[in-house]
Amino acid sequence: MILLFSSAGNWGYTYRVHRNYGGPNGKSAQDILNERYARGEISHEEYARMKAAISA
């Protein structure tokens, strides 16, 4: 019984994390990178390097 509740809790947590930080409703890595570059958090060289790494 404890194992059943533990498994259900783990599934629920995993479902929420993937729904909030990935998938069709979440931001992609490219979106986040573009936002960081637009805010000036990273230089053009860092942006280009990270964009190439994401695309690979």
ABEGO torsion letter per residue (X at the ends): XAAAAAAAAAAAAAAAAAAAABEAABBBAAAAAAAAAAAGABBAAAAAAAAAAAAX
